[in-house]
Amino acid sequence: MGSFSEGFQGTLTPVPAQAPPWLMHPGAHGLLTVAIADSSVVPVPLTGSSDLILLWSVARNGNPWLLAATIVSGSTLGGFSRWELGKVGG
């Protein structure tokens, strides 16, 4: 009788080689961009996408303090831009 994991071999496909590097290694710049977009008027299809990218980046040996400060800054900038747009009457 085979092991439990033998039944799942081949069901997960690897990430294609054509995936852009910013998607695989977003870093602080990519996290800042996603956090701004997630908190502004731009609809991001996945709720909590910036949180997922933060977890992914920290799990891949990113600096947790730098990435946490980046995501807080991006969320603040995105929320501020939406607030300013609302003040103008948009």
A tleap script that builds the chain and sets N, CA, C and O, in Angstrom:
source leaprc.protein.ff14SB
mol = sequence {
  NMET GLY SER PHE SER GLU GLY PHE GLN GLY
  THR LEU THR PRO VAL PRO ALA GLN ALA PRO
  PRO TRP LEU MET HIE PRO GLY ALA HIE GLY
  LEU LEU THR VAL ALA ILE ALA ASP SER SER
  VAL VAL PRO VAL PRO LEU THR GLY SER SER
  ASP LEU ILE LEU LEU TRP SER VAL ALA ARG
  ASN GLY ASN PRO TRP LEU LEU ALA ALA THR
  ILE VAL SER GLY SER THR LEU GLY GLY PHE
  SER ARG TRP GLU LEU GLY LYS VAL GLY CGLY
}
set mol.1.N position { 0.840 -1.168 0.000 }
set mol.1.CA position { 0.000 0.000 0.000 }
set mol.1.C position { 0.892 1.240 0.000 }
set mol.1.O position { 1.865 1.309 0.751 }
set mol.2.N position { 0.561 2.213 -0.839 }
set mol.2.CA position { 1.360 3.427 -0.966 }
set mol.2.C position { 1.083 4.413 0.149 }
set mol.2.O position { 0.153 4.254 0.940 }
set mol.3.N position { 1.899 5.412 0.186 }
set mol.3.CA position { 1.715 6.438 1.210 }
set mol.3.C position { 0.589 7.389 0.815 }
set mol.3.O position { 0.123 7.390 -0.324 }
set mol.4.N position { 0.174 8.180 1.763 }
set mol.4.CA position { -0.935 9.120 1.551 }
set mol.4.C position { -0.611 10.145 0.471 }
set mol.4.O position { -1.478 10.506 -0.325 }
set mol.5.N position { 0.639 10.617 0.440 }
set mol.5.CA position { 1.007 11.675 -0.497 }
set mol.5.C position { 1.120 11.173 -1.939 }
set mol.5.O position { 1.116 11.986 -2.863 }
set mol.6.N position { 1.219 9.870 -2.156 }
set mol.6.CA position { 1.327 9.362 -3.522 }
set mol.6.C position { 0.073 9.663 -4.332 }
set mol.6.O position { 0.154 9.845 -5.546 }
set mol.7.N position { -1.072 9.718 -3.685 }
set mol.7.CA position { -2.313 10.004 -4.391 }
set mol.7.C position { -2.408 11.438 -4.874 }
set mol.7.O position { -3.215 11.739 -5.753 }
set mol.8.N position { -1.588 12.340 -4.309 }
set mol.8.CA position { -1.644 13.744 -4.673 }
set mol.8.C position { -0.525 14.166 -5.615 }
set mol.8.O position { -0.473 15.326 -6.025 }
set mol.9.N position { 0.349 13.272 -5.957 }
set mol.9.CA position { 1.447 13.640 -6.843 }
set mol.9.C position { 0.903 13.998 -8.212 }
set mol.9.O position { 0.075 13.280 -8.772 }
set mol.10.N position { 1.369 15.099 -8.740 }
set mol.10.CA position { 0.942 15.546 -10.052 }
set mol.10.C position { -0.299 16.418 -10.020 }
set mol.10.O position { -0.705 16.929 -11.064 }
set mol.11.N position { -0.921 16.609 -8.858 }
set mol.11.CA position { -2.119 17.447 -8.810 }
set mol.11.C position { -1.781 18.918 -8.685 }
set mol.11.O position { -2.568 19.759 -9.118 }
set mol.12.N position { -0.645 19.257 -8.112 }
set mol.12.CA position { -0.226 20.641 -8.014 }
set mol.12.C position { 0.724 20.955 -9.151 }
set mol.12.O position { 1.721 20.260 -9.346 }
set mol.13.N position { 0.422 21.986 -9.889 }
set mol.13.CA position { 1.282 22.370 -10.995 }
set mol.13.C position { 2.231 23.457 -10.521 }
set mol.13.O position { 1.823 24.335 -9.760 }
set mol.14.N position { 3.474 23.423 -10.948 }
set mol.14.CA position { 4.419 24.458 -10.536 }
set mol.14.C position { 4.085 25.791 -11.211 }
set mol.14.O position { 3.373 25.833 -12.214 }
set mol.15.N position { 4.607 26.865 -10.648 }
set mol.15.CA position { 4.419 28.179 -11.236 }
set mol.15.C position { 5.165 28.213 -12.559 }
set mol.15.O position { 6.319 27.791 -12.626 }
set mol.16.N position { 4.524 28.709 -13.613 }
set mol.16.CA position { 5.208 28.730 -14.912 }
set mol.16.C position { 6.454 29.602 -14.891 }
set mol.16.O position { 6.550 30.555 -14.118 }
set mol.17.N position { 7.388 29.267 -15.735 }
set mol.17.CA position { 8.643 30.011 -15.807 }
set mol.17.C position { 8.417 31.429 -16.321 }
set mol.17.O position { 9.279 32.289 -16.139 }
set mol.18.N position { 7.274 31.693 -16.960 }
set mol.18.CA position { 6.994 33.008 -17.520 }
set mol.18.C position { 6.440 33.981 -16.475 }
set mol.18.O position { 6.172 35.135 -16.811 }
set mol.19.N position { 6.261 33.563 -15.240 }
set mol.19.CA position { 5.730 34.452 -14.203 }
set mol.19.C position { 6.712 35.601 -13.991 }
set mol.19.O position { 7.917 35.380 -13.871 }
set mol.20.N position { 6.192 36.830 -13.945 }
set mol.20.CA position { 7.095 37.975 -13.761 }
set mol.20.C position { 7.766 37.931 -12.396 }
set mol.20.O position { 7.170 37.472 -11.422 }
set mol.21.N position { 9.004 38.408 -12.323 }
set mol.21.CA position { 9.741 38.354 -11.061 }
set mol.21.C position { 9.074 39.152 -9.946 }
set mol.21.O position { 9.164 38.763 -8.782 }
set mol.22.N position { 8.400 40.268 -10.274 }
set mol.22.CA position { 7.755 41.063 -9.230 }
set mol.22.C position { 6.611 40.297 -8.598 }
set mol.22.O position { 6.234 40.582 -7.461 }
set mol.23.N position { 6.050 39.328 -9.310 }
set mol.23.CA position { 4.979 38.522 -8.744 }
set mol.23.C position { 5.541 37.480 -7.783 }
set mol.23.O position { 4.924 37.181 -6.760 }
set mol.24.N position { 6.692 36.934 -8.102 }
set mol.24.CA position { 7.298 35.911 -7.258 }
set mol.24.C position { 8.079 36.511 -6.087 }
set mol.24.O position { 8.144 35.908 -5.016 }
set mol.25.N position { 8.667 37.681 -6.279 }
set mol.25.CA position { 9.467 38.341 -5.247 }
set mol.25.C position { 9.062 39.806 -5.189 }
set mol.25.O position { 9.799 40.666 -5.673 }
set mol.26.N position { 7.897 40.111 -4.603 }
set mol.26.CA position { 7.405 41.483 -4.668 }
set mol.26.C position { 8.251 42.481 -3.893 }
set mol.26.O position { 8.377 43.632 -4.312 }
set mol.27.N position { 8.828 42.073 -2.787 }
set mol.27.CA position { 9.653 42.966 -1.995 }
set mol.27.C position { 8.853 44.141 -1.457 }
set mol.27.O position { 7.624 44.159 -1.528 }
set mol.28.N position { 9.557 45.110 -0.926 }
set mol.28.CA position { 8.916 46.261 -0.301 }
set mol.28.C position { 8.200 47.135 -1.322 }
set mol.28.O position { 7.123 47.659 -1.039 }
set mol.29.N position { 8.785 47.297 -2.508 }
set mol.29.CA position { 8.153 48.146 -3.529 }
set mol.29.C position { 6.830 47.558 -4.010 }
set mol.29.O position { 5.835 48.272 -4.133 }
set mol.30.N position { 6.824 46.279 -4.276 }
set mol.30.CA position { 5.592 45.632 -4.722 }
set mol.30.C position { 4.537 45.620 -3.634 }
set mol.30.O position { 3.350 45.796 -3.912 }
set mol.31.N position { 4.961 45.415 -2.401 }
set mol.31.CA position { 4.029 45.417 -1.281 }
set mol.31.C position { 3.438 46.810 -1.075 }
set mol.31.O position { 2.249 46.938 -0.782 }
set mol.32.N position { 4.248 47.844 -1.223 }
set mol.32.CA position { 3.764 49.216 -1.106 }
set mol.32.C position { 2.725 49.510 -2.185 }
set mol.32.O position { 1.686 50.108 -1.902 }
set mol.33.N position { 3.000 49.095 -3.410 }
set mol.33.CA position { 2.077 49.322 -4.517 }
set mol.33.C position { 0.749 48.617 -4.288 }
set mol.33.O position { -0.309 49.213 -4.491 }
set mol.34.N position { 0.786 47.374 -3.875 }
set mol.34.CA position { -0.446 46.618 -3.634 }
set mol.34.C position { -1.213 47.203 -2.456 }
set mol.34.O position { -2.441 47.268 -2.498 }
set mol.35.N position { -0.518 47.631 -1.406 }
set mol.35.CA position { -1.192 48.202 -0.241 }
set mol.35.C position { -1.878 49.517 -0.587 }
set mol.35.O position { -2.987 49.775 -0.119 }
set mol.36.N position { -1.234 50.354 -1.402 }
set mol.36.CA position { -1.859 51.604 -1.835 }
set mol.36.C position { -3.089 51.310 -2.675 }
set mol.36.O position { -4.143 51.912 -2.469 }
set mol.37.N position { -2.962 50.397 -3.612 }
set mol.37.CA position { -4.098 50.053 -4.474 }
set mol.37.C position { -5.220 49.402 -3.679 }
set mol.37.O position { -6.395 49.645 -3.953 }
set mol.38.N position { -4.875 48.587 -2.712 }
set mol.38.CA position { -5.876 47.880 -1.904 }
set mol.38.C position { -6.680 48.841 -1.038 }
set mol.38.O position { -7.853 48.590 -0.764 }
set mol.39.N position { -6.061 49.941 -0.603 }
set mol.39.CA position { -6.743 50.887 0.273 }
set mol.39.C position { -7.332 52.085 -0.457 }
set mol.39.O position { -8.029 52.896 0.152 }
set mol.40.N position { -7.065 52.208 -1.741 }
set mol.40.CA position { -7.583 53.352 -2.493 }
set mol.40.C position { -8.838 52.942 -3.257 }
set mol.40.O position { -9.479 51.941 -2.935 }
set mol.41.N position { -9.172 53.723 -4.260 }
set mol.41.CA position { -10.400 53.469 -5.016 }
set mol.41.C position { -10.234 52.371 -6.062 }
set mol.41.O position { -11.216 51.959 -6.680 }
set mol.42.N position { -9.035 51.902 -6.266 }
set mol.42.CA position { -8.791 50.833 -7.231 }
set mol.42.C position { -9.276 49.516 -6.627 }
set mol.42.O position { -8.794 49.111 -5.569 }
set mol.43.N position { -10.221 48.845 -7.282 }
set mol.43.CA position { -10.690 47.578 -6.717 }
set mol.43.C position { -9.671 46.457 -6.916 }
set mol.43.O position { -9.247 46.190 -8.040 }
set mol.44.N position { -9.292 45.821 -5.849 }
set mol.44.CA position { -8.399 44.669 -5.898 }
set mol.44.C position { -9.280 43.436 -5.739 }
set mol.44.O position { -10.004 43.321 -4.750 }
set mol.45.N position { -9.230 42.511 -6.697 }
set mol.45.CA position { -10.187 41.399 -6.691 }
set mol.45.C position { -10.091 40.463 -5.498 }
set mol.45.O position { -11.069 39.791 -5.172 }
set mol.46.N position { -8.968 40.399 -4.853 }
set mol.46.CA position { -8.785 39.487 -3.732 }
set mol.46.C position { -8.731 40.277 -2.429 }
set mol.46.O position { -7.795 41.044 -2.203 }
set mol.47.N position { -9.726 40.093 -1.577 }
set mol.47.CA position { -9.747 40.793 -0.301 }
set mol.47.C position { -8.571 40.329 0.551 }
set mol.47.O position { -8.315 39.133 0.687 }
set mol.48.N position { -7.870 41.290 1.116 }
set mol.48.CA position { -6.722 40.956 1.951 }
set mol.48.C position { -5.490 40.580 1.151 }
set mol.48.O position { -4.604 39.897 1.666 }
set mol.49.N position { -5.417 41.011 -0.095 }
set mol.49.CA position { -4.283 40.629 -0.933 }
set mol.49.C position { -2.967 41.160 -0.378 }
set mol.49.O position { -1.940 40.487 -0.469 }
set mol.50.N position { -2.989 42.353 0.191 }
set mol.50.CA position { -1.744 42.882 0.752 }
set mol.50.C position { -1.306 42.063 1.962 }
set mol.50.O position { -0.111 41.890 2.199 }
set mol.51.N position { -2.266 41.563 2.720 }
set mol.51.CA position { -1.916 40.702 3.863 }
set mol.51.C position { -1.289 39.398 3.390 }
set mol.51.O position { -0.319 38.919 3.978 }
set mol.52.N position { -1.839 38.831 2.337 }
set mol.52.CA position { -1.287 37.577 1.813 }
set mol.52.C position { 0.119 37.772 1.262 }
set mol.52.O position { 0.988 36.921 1.451 }
set mol.53.N position { 0.341 38.891 0.581 }
set mol.53.CA position { 1.682 39.164 0.048 }
set mol.53.C position { 2.658 39.421 1.194 }
set mol.53.O position { 3.821 39.026 1.116 }
set mol.54.N position { 2.196 40.078 2.251 }
set mol.54.CA position { 3.047 40.289 3.422 }
set mol.54.C position { 3.456 38.955 4.030 }
set mol.54.O position { 4.631 38.744 4.329 }
set mol.55.N position { 2.501 38.059 4.212 }
set mol.55.CA position { 2.828 36.737 4.763 }
set mol.55.C position { 3.785 35.981 3.858 }
set mol.55.O position { 4.732 35.357 4.335 }
set mol.56.N position { 3.543 36.034 2.552 }
set mol.56.CA position { 4.409 35.361 1.584 }
set mol.56.C position { 5.831 35.912 1.672 }
set mol.56.O position { 6.795 35.147 1.680 }
set mol.57.N position { 5.961 37.239 1.740 }
set mol.57.CA position { 7.287 37.861 1.760 }
set mol.57.C position { 8.038 37.555 3.046 }
set mol.57.O position { 9.242 37.298 3.012 }
set mol.58.N position { 7.349 37.579 4.174 }
set mol.58.CA position { 8.009 37.274 5.449 }
set mol.58.C position { 8.404 35.801 5.494 }
set mol.58.O position { 9.466 35.453 6.011 }
set mol.59.N position { 7.547 34.940 4.952 }
set mol.59.CA position { 7.868 33.508 4.941 }
set mol.59.C position { 9.069 33.207 4.057 }
set mol.59.O position { 9.751 32.203 4.261 }
set mol.60.N position { 9.333 34.056 3.087 }
set mol.60.CA position { 10.483 33.868 2.198 }
set mol.60.C position { 11.692 34.659 2.699 }
set mol.60.O position { 12.511 35.127 1.908 }
set mol.61.N position { 11.794 34.801 4.019 }
set mol.61.CA position { 12.932 35.425 4.696 }
set mol.61.C position { 13.044 36.923 4.455 }
set mol.61.O position { 14.149 37.464 4.400 }
set mol.62.N position { 11.898 37.600 4.309 }
set mol.62.CA position { 11.907 39.055 4.227 }
set mol.62.C position { 12.030 39.655 5.621 }
set mol.62.O position { 11.758 38.988 6.618 }
set mol.63.N position { 12.434 40.896 5.683 }
set mol.63.CA position { 12.549 41.605 6.955 }
set mol.63.C position { 11.141 41.964 7.435 }
set mol.63.O position { 10.499 42.823 6.830 }
set mol.64.N position { 10.644 41.337 8.497 }
set mol.64.CA position { 9.255 41.575 8.904 }
set mol.64.C position { 8.976 43.008 9.333 }
set mol.64.O position { 7.874 43.506 9.105 }
set mol.65.N position { 9.933 43.680 9.940 }
set mol.65.CA position { 9.704 45.056 10.393 }
set mol.65.C position { 9.642 46.015 9.218 }
set mol.65.O position { 8.799 46.912 9.190 }
set mol.66.N position { 10.518 45.834 8.256 }
set mol.66.CA position { 10.494 46.683 7.061 }
set mol.66.C position { 9.203 46.462 6.284 }
set mol.66.O position { 8.570 47.424 5.850 }
set mol.67.N position { 8.811 45.218 6.108 }
set mol.67.CA position { 7.611 44.916 5.333 }
set mol.67.C position { 6.349 45.370 6.056 }
set mol.67.O position { 5.407 45.832 5.412 }
set mol.68.N position { 6.309 45.249 7.374 }
set mol.68.CA position { 5.148 45.722 8.130 }
set mol.68.C position { 5.028 47.241 8.048 }
set mol.68.O position { 3.930 47.772 7.881 }
set mol.69.N position { 6.157 47.936 8.163 }
set mol.69.CA position { 6.132 49.401 8.030 }
set mol.69.C position { 5.716 49.808 6.621 }
set mol.69.O position { 5.012 50.802 6.443 }
set mol.70.N position { 6.145 49.052 5.633 }
set mol.70.CA position { 5.782 49.342 4.248 }
set mol.70.C position { 4.293 49.170 4.030 }
set mol.70.O position { 3.666 50.011 3.386 }
set mol.71.N position { 3.714 48.101 4.549 }
set mol.71.CA position { 2.292 47.856 4.330 }
set mol.71.C position { 1.440 48.879 5.086 }
set mol.71.O position { 0.392 49.295 4.591 }
set mol.72.N position { 1.875 49.282 6.268 }
set mol.72.CA position { 1.144 50.311 7.006 }
set mol.72.C position { 1.212 51.644 6.256 }
set mol.72.O position { 0.211 52.354 6.156 }
set mol.73.N position { 2.388 51.980 5.731 }
set mol.73.CA position { 2.537 53.219 4.962 }
set mol.73.C position { 1.676 53.199 3.706 }
set mol.73.O position { 1.014 54.187 3.390 }
set mol.74.N position { 1.680 52.091 2.997 }
set mol.74.CA position { 0.886 51.985 1.779 }
set mol.74.C position { -0.603 52.059 2.048 }
set mol.74.O position { -1.335 52.708 1.302 }
set mol.75.N position { -1.059 51.407 3.096 }
set mol.75.CA position { -2.472 51.464 3.452 }
set mol.75.C position { -2.872 52.871 3.879 }
set mol.75.O position { -3.968 53.333 3.560 }
set mol.76.N position { -1.989 53.545 4.595 }
set mol.76.CA position { -2.267 54.920 5.008 }
set mol.76.C position { -2.341 55.847 3.810 }
set mol.76.O position { -3.251 56.671 3.722 }
set mol.77.N position { -1.397 55.725 2.888 }
set mol.77.CA position { -1.413 56.565 1.682 }
set mol.77.C position { -2.643 56.300 0.824 }
set mol.77.O position { -3.248 57.236 0.302 }
set mol.78.N position { -3.015 55.041 0.675 }
set mol.78.CA position { -4.199 54.701 -0.105 }
set mol.78.C position { -5.473 55.219 0.531 }
set mol.78.O position { -6.343 55.741 -0.167 }
set mol.79.N position { -5.599 55.085 1.840 }
set mol.79.CA position { -6.766 55.592 2.542 }
set mol.79.C position { -6.827 57.112 2.521 }
set mol.79.O position { -7.905 57.691 2.395 }
set mol.80.N position { -5.678 57.755 2.644 }
set mol.80.CA position { -5.630 59.215 2.596 }
set mol.80.C position { -6.040 59.727 1.225 }
set mol.80.O position { -6.746 60.731 1.123 }
set mol.81.N position { -5.603 59.046 0.172 }
set mol.81.CA position { -5.984 59.492 -1.177 }
set mol.81.C position { -7.489 59.346 -1.389 }
set mol.81.O position { -8.104 60.197 -2.033 }
set mol.82.N position { -8.083 58.295 -0.866 }
set mol.82.CA position { -9.533 58.128 -0.979 }
set mol.82.C position { -10.261 59.186 -0.154 }
set mol.82.O position { -11.294 59.700 -0.582 }
set mol.83.N position { -9.741 59.510 1.003 }
set mol.83.CA position { -10.345 60.531 1.857 }
set mol.83.C position { -10.277 61.903 1.184 }
set mol.83.O position { -11.251 62.656 1.195 }
set mol.84.N position { -9.122 62.220 0.599 }
set mol.84.CA position { -8.971 63.504 -0.111 }
set mol.84.C position { -9.909 63.577 -1.310 }
set mol.84.O position { -10.489 64.629 -1.581 }
set mol.85.N position { -10.059 62.496 -2.010 }
set mol.85.CA position { -10.970 62.466 -3.152 }
set mol.85.C position { -12.409 62.679 -2.683 }
set mol.85.O position { -13.184 63.357 -3.358 }
set mol.86.N position { -12.768 62.115 -1.550 }
set mol.86.CA position { -14.103 62.322 -1.000 }
set mol.86.C position { -14.337 63.749 -0.546 }
set mol.86.O position { -15.447 64.265 -0.676 }
set mol.87.N position { -13.298 64.401 -0.009 }
set mol.87.CA position { -13.416 65.802 0.406 }
set mol.87.C position { -13.663 66.701 -0.786 }
set mol.87.O position { -14.409 67.675 -0.689 }
set mol.88.N position { -13.041 66.381 -1.913 }
set mol.88.CA position { -13.204 67.190 -3.109 }
set mol.88.C position { -14.608 67.016 -3.673 }
set mol.88.O position { -15.141 67.918 -4.319 }
set mol.89.N position { -15.191 65.876 -3.430 }
set mol.89.CA position { -16.550 65.627 -3.903 }
set mol.89.C position { -16.607 64.549 -4.963 }
set mol.89.O position { -17.540 64.504 -5.765 }
set mol.90.N position { -15.614 63.685 -4.966 }
set mol.90.CA position { -15.546 62.658 -5.982 }
set mol.90.C position { -16.230 61.442 -5.629 }
set mol.90.O position { -16.245 60.492 -6.413 }
savepdb mol mol.pdb
quit
